[in-house]
């Protein structure tokens, strides 16, 4: 490409769209990147564990507890 040239691209379906679903690893990486140091890595791991088993939770307070800063 020449200096000053332009490059253009497009995506029909963004990551996370039903036609371009995000993988579990994509979701885990996004949570870690948006965390901004609020939760230590061990808490992020626990939060992810609870989230992946959300349908099995008998009490939503378990989720709220691991989300506390």
Order of alpha helices (4+ residues) and beta strands (2+ residues): alpha-alpha-alpha
